[in-house]
Amino acid sequence: MPIGLTTVRRDAVLMAEYAVRFAVERLGSGAPEPREAVLDPKLTVRGTSGPPPGV
């Protein structure tokens, strides 16, 4: 029986691409400034999402 769990999906391939790119940059230039990448997650709303009890 399916549960219908609400989930957040992150693009693992895109995260890996950024990680490799940042690692290669760091290896090539010594110790660069810290880098940050913000990736958009995808929310899939299913049966486990709803208003708080009593609302």
PDB file with SEQRES, HELIX, SHEET and CRYST1 records, atoms N, CA, C and O in Angstrom:
SEQRES   1 A   55  MET PRO ILE GLY LEU THR THR VAL ARG ARG ASP ALA VAL          
SEQRES   2 A   55  LEU MET ALA GLU TYR ALA VAL ARG PHE ALA VAL GLU ARG          
SEQRES   3 A   55  LEU GLY SER GLY ALA PRO GLU PRO ARG GLU ALA VAL LEU          
SEQRES   4 A   55  ASP PRO LYS LEU THR VAL ARG GLY THR SER GLY PRO PRO          
SEQRES   5 A   55  PRO GLY VAL                                                  
HELIX    1 AA1 ALA A   12  SER A   29  1                                  18    
SHEET    1 AA1 2 THR A   7  ARG A   9  0                                        
SHEET    2 AA1 2 LYS A  42  THR A  44 -1                                        
CRYST1    1.000    1.000    1.000  90.00  90.00  90.00 P 1           1          
ATOM      1  N   MET A   1       0.844  -1.181   0.000  1.00  0.00           N  
ATOM      2  CA  MET A   1       0.000   0.000   0.000  1.00  0.00           C  
ATOM      3  C   MET A   1       0.893   1.249   0.000  1.00  0.00           C  
ATOM      4  O   MET A   1       1.713   1.404   0.904  1.00  0.00           O  
ATOM      5  N   PRO A   2       0.756   2.139  -0.984  1.00  0.00           N  
ATOM      6  CA  PRO A   2       1.556   3.368  -1.027  1.00  0.00           C  
ATOM      7  C   PRO A   2       1.230   4.289   0.154  1.00  0.00           C  
ATOM      8  O   PRO A   2       0.078   4.387   0.575  1.00  0.00           O  
ATOM      9  N   ILE A   3       2.243   4.954   0.674  1.00  0.00           N  
ATOM     10  CA  ILE A   3       2.073   5.856   1.814  1.00  0.00           C  
ATOM     11  C   ILE A   3       1.674   7.254   1.358  1.00  0.00           C  
ATOM     12  O   ILE A   3       0.948   7.941   2.077  1.00  0.00           O  
ATOM     13  N   GLY A   4       2.118   7.692   0.203  1.00  0.00           N  
ATOM     14  CA  GLY A   4       1.831   9.045  -0.270  1.00  0.00           C  
ATOM     15  C   GLY A   4       2.649  10.083   0.477  1.00  0.00           C  
ATOM     16  O   GLY A   4       2.122  11.118   0.883  1.00  0.00           O  
ATOM     17  N   LEU A   5       3.928   9.813   0.660  1.00  0.00           N  
ATOM     18  CA  LEU A   5       4.825  10.668   1.427  1.00  0.00           C  
ATOM     19  C   LEU A   5       5.255  11.894   0.620  1.00  0.00           C  
ATOM     20  O   LEU A   5       5.714  11.761  -0.515  1.00  0.00           O  
ATOM     21  N   THR A   6       5.109  13.079   1.199  1.00  0.00           N  
ATOM     22  CA  THR A   6       5.599  14.306   0.576  1.00  0.00           C  
ATOM     23  C   THR A   6       7.121  14.289   0.610  1.00  0.00           C  
ATOM     24  O   THR A   6       7.713  13.945   1.633  1.00  0.00           O  
ATOM     25  N   THR A   7       7.759  14.656  -0.494  1.00  0.00           N  
ATOM     26  CA  THR A   7       9.216  14.568  -0.581  1.00  0.00           C  
ATOM     27  C   THR A   7       9.817  15.836  -1.181  1.00  0.00           C  
ATOM     28  O   THR A   7       9.134  16.626  -1.833  1.00  0.00           O  
ATOM     29  N   VAL A   8      11.114  16.004  -0.941  1.00  0.00           N  
ATOM     30  CA  VAL A   8      11.901  17.073  -1.554  1.00  0.00           C  
ATOM     31  C   VAL A   8      12.963  16.397  -2.400  1.00  0.00           C  
ATOM     32  O   VAL A   8      13.729  15.572  -1.903  1.00  0.00           O  
ATOM     33  N   ARG A   9      13.009  16.746  -3.678  1.00  0.00           N  
ATOM     34  CA  ARG A   9      13.969  16.141  -4.605  1.00  0.00           C  
ATOM     35  C   ARG A   9      15.051  17.153  -4.932  1.00  0.00           C  
ATOM     36  O   ARG A   9      14.772  18.309  -5.249  1.00  0.00           O  
ATOM     37  N   ARG A  10      16.299  16.691  -4.848  1.00  0.00           N  
ATOM     38  CA  ARG A  10      17.441  17.519  -5.230  1.00  0.00           C  
ATOM     39  C   ARG A  10      18.136  16.860  -6.406  1.00  0.00           C  
ATOM     40  O   ARG A  10      18.227  15.634  -6.472  1.00  0.00           O  
ATOM     41  N   ASP A  11      18.622  17.660  -7.326  1.00  0.00           N  
ATOM     42  CA  ASP A  11      19.264  17.155  -8.537  1.00  0.00           C  
ATOM     43  C   ASP A  11      20.686  16.699  -8.202  1.00  0.00           C  
ATOM     44  O   ASP A  11      21.602  17.518  -8.134  1.00  0.00           O  
ATOM     45  N   ALA A  12      20.868  15.393  -7.994  1.00  0.00           N  
ATOM     46  CA  ALA A  12      22.166  14.843  -7.599  1.00  0.00           C  
ATOM     47  C   ALA A  12      23.221  15.041  -8.684  1.00  0.00           C  
ATOM     48  O   ALA A  12      24.388  15.277  -8.368  1.00  0.00           O  
ATOM     49  N   VAL A  13      22.838  14.952  -9.941  1.00  0.00           N  
ATOM     50  CA  VAL A  13      23.796  15.136 -11.036  1.00  0.00           C  
ATOM     51  C   VAL A  13      24.322  16.572 -11.034  1.00  0.00           C  
ATOM     52  O   VAL A  13      25.526  16.792 -11.167  1.00  0.00           O  
ATOM     53  N   LEU A  14      23.440  17.534 -10.885  1.00  0.00           N  
ATOM     54  CA  LEU A  14      23.858  18.938 -10.854  1.00  0.00           C  
ATOM     55  C   LEU A  14      24.739  19.215  -9.634  1.00  0.00           C  
ATOM     56  O   LEU A  14      25.727  19.941  -9.740  1.00  0.00           O  
ATOM     57  N   MET A  15      24.389  18.643  -8.476  1.00  0.00           N  
ATOM     58  CA  MET A  15      25.225  18.814  -7.285  1.00  0.00           C  
ATOM     59  C   MET A  15      26.619  18.252  -7.519  1.00  0.00           C  
ATOM     60  O   MET A  15      27.610  18.863  -7.118  1.00  0.00           O  
ATOM     61  N   ALA A  16      26.703  17.092  -8.167  1.00  0.00           N  
ATOM     62  CA  ALA A  16      28.005  16.480  -8.460  1.00  0.00           C  
ATOM     63  C   ALA A  16      28.808  17.344  -9.426  1.00  0.00           C  
ATOM     64  O   ALA A  16      30.018  17.494  -9.261  1.00  0.00           O  
ATOM     65  N   GLU A  17      28.147  17.912 -10.431  1.00  0.00           N  
ATOM     66  CA  GLU A  17      28.842  18.781 -11.385  1.00  0.00           C  
ATOM     67  C   GLU A  17      29.462  19.986 -10.679  1.00  0.00           C  
ATOM     68  O   GLU A  17      30.613  20.335 -10.937  1.00  0.00           O  
ATOM     69  N   TYR A  18      28.702  20.616  -9.793  1.00  0.00           N  
ATOM     70  CA  TYR A  18      29.241  21.748  -9.032  1.00  0.00           C  
ATOM     71  C   TYR A  18      30.401  21.308  -8.150  1.00  0.00           C  
ATOM     72  O   TYR A  18      31.422  21.993  -8.089  1.00  0.00           O  
ATOM     73  N   ALA A  19      30.260  20.181  -7.470  1.00  0.00           N  
ATOM     74  CA  ALA A  19      31.313  19.698  -6.575  1.00  0.00           C  
ATOM     75  C   ALA A  19      32.614  19.460  -7.331  1.00  0.00           C  
ATOM     76  O   ALA A  19      33.687  19.842  -6.864  1.00  0.00           O  
ATOM     77  N   VAL A  20      32.520  18.831  -8.493  1.00  0.00           N  
ATOM     78  CA  VAL A  20      33.721  18.568  -9.294  1.00  0.00           C  
ATOM     79  C   VAL A  20      34.325  19.880  -9.791  1.00  0.00           C  
ATOM     80  O   VAL A  20      35.538  20.072  -9.717  1.00  0.00           O  
ATOM     81  N   ARG A  21      33.491  20.772 -10.291  1.00  0.00           N  
ATOM     82  CA  ARG A  21      33.981  22.062 -10.790  1.00  0.00           C  
ATOM     83  C   ARG A  21      34.700  22.838  -9.683  1.00  0.00           C  
ATOM     84  O   ARG A  21      35.781  23.383  -9.906  1.00  0.00           O  
ATOM     85  N   PHE A  22      34.102  22.888  -8.497  1.00  0.00           N  
ATOM     86  CA  PHE A  22      34.716  23.615  -7.387  1.00  0.00           C  
ATOM     87  C   PHE A  22      36.018  22.951  -6.952  1.00  0.00           C  
ATOM     88  O   PHE A  22      36.981  23.645  -6.627  1.00  0.00           O  
ATOM     89  N   ALA A  23      36.063  21.622  -6.939  1.00  0.00           N  
ATOM     90  CA  ALA A  23      37.279  20.905  -6.548  1.00  0.00           C  
ATOM     91  C   ALA A  23      38.406  21.157  -7.546  1.00  0.00           C  
ATOM     92  O   ALA A  23      39.549  21.386  -7.149  1.00  0.00           O  
ATOM     93  N   VAL A  24      38.088  21.117  -8.834  1.00  0.00           N  
ATOM     94  CA  VAL A  24      39.103  21.360  -9.865  1.00  0.00           C  
ATOM     95  C   VAL A  24      39.633  22.793  -9.755  1.00  0.00           C  
ATOM     96  O   VAL A  24      40.838  23.017  -9.862  1.00  0.00           O  
ATOM     97  N   GLU A  25      38.739  23.756  -9.542  1.00  0.00           N  
ATOM     98  CA  GLU A  25      39.172  25.147  -9.370  1.00  0.00           C  
ATOM     99  C   GLU A  25      40.100  25.281  -8.168  1.00  0.00           C  
ATOM    100  O   GLU A  25      41.115  25.975  -8.227  1.00  0.00           O  
ATOM    101  N   ARG A  26      39.744  24.614  -7.089  1.00  0.00           N  
ATOM    102  CA  ARG A  26      40.553  24.704  -5.868  1.00  0.00           C  
ATOM    103  C   ARG A  26      41.927  24.074  -6.069  1.00  0.00           C  
ATOM    104  O   ARG A  26      42.933  24.617  -5.613  1.00  0.00           O  
ATOM    105  N   LEU A  27      41.971  22.943  -6.742  1.00  0.00           N  
ATOM    106  CA  LEU A  27      43.250  22.277  -7.004  1.00  0.00           C  
ATOM    107  C   LEU A  27      44.130  23.112  -7.930  1.00  0.00           C  
ATOM    108  O   LEU A  27      45.353  23.121  -7.788  1.00  0.00           O  
ATOM    109  N   GLY A  28      43.512  23.805  -8.868  1.00  0.00           N  
ATOM    110  CA  GLY A  28      44.268  24.573  -9.848  1.00  0.00           C  
ATOM    111  C   GLY A  28      44.811  25.895  -9.334  1.00  0.00           C  
ATOM    112  O   GLY A  28      45.807  26.398  -9.853  1.00  0.00           O  
ATOM    113  N   SER A  29      44.169  26.465  -8.318  1.00  0.00           N  
ATOM    114  CA  SER A  29      44.586  27.801  -7.883  1.00  0.00           C  
ATOM    115  C   SER A  29      45.010  27.860  -6.422  1.00  0.00           C  
ATOM    116  O   SER A  29      45.111  28.952  -5.863  1.00  0.00           O  
ATOM    117  N   GLY A  30      45.256  26.747  -5.803  1.00  0.00           N  
ATOM    118  CA  GLY A  30      45.659  26.766  -4.397  1.00  0.00           C  
ATOM    119  C   GLY A  30      44.455  26.756  -3.489  1.00  0.00           C  
ATOM    120  O   GLY A  30      43.735  25.761  -3.413  1.00  0.00           O  
ATOM    121  N   ALA A  31      44.233  27.859  -2.800  1.00  0.00           N  
ATOM    122  CA  ALA A  31      43.120  27.931  -1.847  1.00  0.00           C  
ATOM    123  C   ALA A  31      42.251  29.147  -2.161  1.00  0.00           C  
ATOM    124  O   ALA A  31      42.418  30.195  -1.538  1.00  0.00           O  
ATOM    125  N   PRO A  32      41.338  29.028  -3.103  1.00  0.00           N  
ATOM    126  CA  PRO A  32      40.473  30.162  -3.447  1.00  0.00           C  
ATOM    127  C   PRO A  32      39.463  30.444  -2.334  1.00  0.00           C  
ATOM    128  O   PRO A  32      39.322  29.676  -1.383  1.00  0.00           O  
ATOM    129  N   GLU A  33      38.789  31.535  -2.483  1.00  0.00           N  
ATOM    130  CA  GLU A  33      37.723  31.868  -1.542  1.00  0.00           C  
ATOM    131  C   GLU A  33      36.664  30.764  -1.562  1.00  0.00           C  
ATOM    132  O   GLU A  33      36.460  30.119  -2.590  1.00  0.00           O  
ATOM    133  N   PRO A  34      35.988  30.546  -0.424  1.00  0.00           N  
ATOM    134  CA  PRO A  34      34.913  29.541  -0.401  1.00  0.00           C  
ATOM    135  C   PRO A  34      33.847  29.873  -1.444  1.00  0.00           C  
ATOM    136  O   PRO A  34      33.551  31.043  -1.691  1.00  0.00           O  
ATOM    137  N   ARG A  35      33.281  28.846  -2.043  1.00  0.00           N  
ATOM    138  CA  ARG A  35      32.241  29.020  -3.071  1.00  0.00           C  
ATOM    139  C   ARG A  35      30.937  28.445  -2.552  1.00  0.00           C  
ATOM    140  O   ARG A  35      30.923  27.585  -1.671  1.00  0.00           O  
ATOM    141  N   GLU A  36      29.862  28.928  -3.104  1.00  0.00           N  
ATOM    142  CA  GLU A  36      28.541  28.438  -2.722  1.00  0.00           C  
ATOM    143  C   GLU A  36      27.685  28.326  -3.969  1.00  0.00           C  
ATOM    144  O   GLU A  36      27.733  29.189  -4.846  1.00  0.00           O  
ATOM    145  N   ALA A  37      26.910  27.272  -4.045  1.00  0.00           N  
ATOM    146  CA  ALA A  37      25.950  27.099  -5.132  1.00  0.00           C  
ATOM    147  C   ALA A  37      24.589  26.836  -4.499  1.00  0.00           C  
ATOM    148  O   ALA A  37      24.463  25.985  -3.619  1.00  0.00           O  
ATOM    149  N   VAL A  38      23.589  27.555  -4.940  1.00  0.00           N  
ATOM    150  CA  VAL A  38      22.237  27.366  -4.434  1.00  0.00           C  
ATOM    151  C   VAL A  38      21.432  26.678  -5.526  1.00  0.00           C  
ATOM    152  O   VAL A  38      21.256  27.218  -6.618  1.00  0.00           O  
ATOM    153  N   LEU A  39      20.950  25.490  -5.221  1.00  0.00           N  
ATOM    154  CA  LEU A  39      20.180  24.706  -6.184  1.00  0.00           C  
ATOM    155  C   LEU A  39      18.722  24.674  -5.741  1.00  0.00           C  
ATOM    156  O   LEU A  39      18.430  24.574  -4.550  1.00  0.00           O  
ATOM    157  N   ASP A  40      17.823  24.756  -6.690  1.00  0.00           N  
ATOM    158  CA  ASP A  40      16.395  24.753  -6.378  1.00  0.00           C  
ATOM    159  C   ASP A  40      15.886  23.332  -6.167  1.00  0.00           C  
ATOM    160  O   ASP A  40      15.968  22.505  -7.076  1.00  0.00           O  
ATOM    161  N   PRO A  41      15.357  23.037  -4.969  1.00  0.00           N  
ATOM    162  CA  PRO A  41      14.760  21.722  -4.750  1.00  0.00           C  
ATOM    163  C   PRO A  41      13.364  21.671  -5.371  1.00  0.00           C  
ATOM    164  O   PRO A  41      12.751  22.705  -5.636  1.00  0.00           O  
ATOM    165  N   LYS A  42      12.882  20.472  -5.593  1.00  0.00           N  
ATOM    166  CA  LYS A  42      11.535  20.273  -6.135  1.00  0.00           C  
ATOM    167  C   LYS A  42      10.683  19.587  -5.066  1.00  0.00           C  
ATOM    168  O   LYS A  42      11.001  18.479  -4.634  1.00  0.00           O  
ATOM    169  N   LEU A  43       9.610  20.239  -4.643  1.00  0.00           N  
ATOM    170  CA  LEU A  43       8.708  19.697  -3.637  1.00  0.00           C  
ATOM    171  C   LEU A  43       7.595  18.927  -4.331  1.00  0.00           C  
ATOM    172  O   LEU A  43       6.916  19.455  -5.211  1.00  0.00           O  
ATOM    173  N   THR A  44       7.417  17.680  -3.929  1.00  0.00           N  
ATOM    174  CA  THR A  44       6.321  16.859  -4.437  1.00  0.00           C  
ATOM    175  C   THR A  44       5.356  16.631  -3.276  1.00  0.00           C  
ATOM    176  O   THR A  44       5.639  15.852  -2.366  1.00  0.00           O  
ATOM    177  N   VAL A  45       4.219  17.316  -3.316  1.00  0.00           N  
ATOM    178  CA  VAL A  45       3.242  17.246  -2.235  1.00  0.00           C  
ATOM    179  C   VAL A  45       2.333  16.048  -2.465  1.00  0.00           C  
ATOM    180  O   VAL A  45       1.739  15.877  -3.530  1.00  0.00           O  
ATOM    181  N   ARG A  46       2.249  15.226  -1.423  1.00  0.00           N  
ATOM    182  CA  ARG A  46       1.379  14.046  -1.482  1.00  0.00           C  
ATOM    183  C   ARG A  46       0.492  14.036  -0.245  1.00  0.00           C  
ATOM    184  O   ARG A  46       0.214  15.087   0.334  1.00  0.00           O  
ATOM    185  N   GLY A  47       0.062  12.883   0.149  1.00  0.00           N  
ATOM    186  CA  GLY A  47      -0.917  12.755   1.230  1.00  0.00           C  
ATOM    187  C   GLY A  47      -0.447  13.105   2.626  1.00  0.00           C  
ATOM    188  O   GLY A  47      -1.281  13.229   3.523  1.00  0.00           O  
ATOM    189  N   THR A  48       0.841  13.270   2.857  1.00  0.00           N  
ATOM    190  CA  THR A  48       1.322  13.553   4.207  1.00  0.00           C  
ATOM    191  C   THR A  48       1.445  15.043   4.487  1.00  0.00           C  
ATOM    192  O   THR A  48       1.961  15.422   5.539  1.00  0.00           O  
ATOM    193  N   SER A  49       0.992  15.890   3.587  1.00  0.00           N  
ATOM    194  CA  SER A  49       1.040  17.343   3.793  1.00  0.00           C  
ATOM    195  C   SER A  49      -0.363  17.865   4.023  1.00  0.00           C  
ATOM    196  O   SER A  49      -1.328  17.395   3.420  1.00  0.00           O  
ATOM    197  N   GLY A  50      -0.455  18.832   4.894  1.00  0.00           N  
ATOM    198  CA  GLY A  50      -1.743  19.443   5.152  1.00  0.00           C  
ATOM    199  C   GLY A  50      -1.611  20.485   6.241  1.00  0.00           C  
ATOM    200  O   GLY A  50      -0.512  20.719   6.744  1.00  0.00           O  
ATOM    201  N   PRO A  51      -2.711  21.116   6.613  1.00  0.00           N  
ATOM    202  CA  PRO A  51      -2.655  22.123   7.669  1.00  0.00           C  
ATOM    203  C   PRO A  51      -2.406  21.455   9.024  1.00  0.00           C  
ATOM    204  O   PRO A  51      -2.649  20.258   9.181  1.00  0.00           O  
ATOM    205  N   PRO A  52      -1.923  22.228  10.001  1.00  0.00           N  
ATOM    206  CA  PRO A  52      -1.734  21.666  11.337  1.00  0.00           C  
ATOM    207  C   PRO A  52      -3.071  21.197  11.915  1.00  0.00           C  
ATOM    208  O   PRO A  52      -4.120  21.718  11.536  1.00  0.00           O  
ATOM    209  N   PRO A  53      -3.047  20.233  12.817  1.00  0.00           N  
ATOM    210  CA  PRO A  53      -4.292  19.768  13.434  1.00  0.00           C  
ATOM    211  C   PRO A  53      -5.037  20.927  14.099  1.00  0.00           C  
ATOM    212  O   PRO A  53      -4.424  21.780  14.742  1.00  0.00           O  
ATOM    213  N   GLY A  54      -6.312  20.950  13.945  1.00  0.00           N  
ATOM    214  CA  GLY A  54      -7.136  21.976  14.561  1.00  0.00           C  
ATOM    215  C   GLY A  54      -7.281  23.250  13.755  1.00  0.00           C  
ATOM    216  O   GLY A  54      -7.925  24.197  14.207  1.00  0.00           O  
ATOM    217  N   VAL A  55      -6.692  23.291  12.568  1.00  0.00           N  
ATOM    218  CA  VAL A  55      -6.795  24.510  11.749  1.00  0.00           C  
ATOM    219  C   VAL A  55      -7.871  24.325  10.714  1.00  0.00           C  
ATOM    220  O   VAL A  55      -8.124  25.229   9.918  1.00  0.00           O  
TER     221      VAL A  55                                                      
END                                                                             
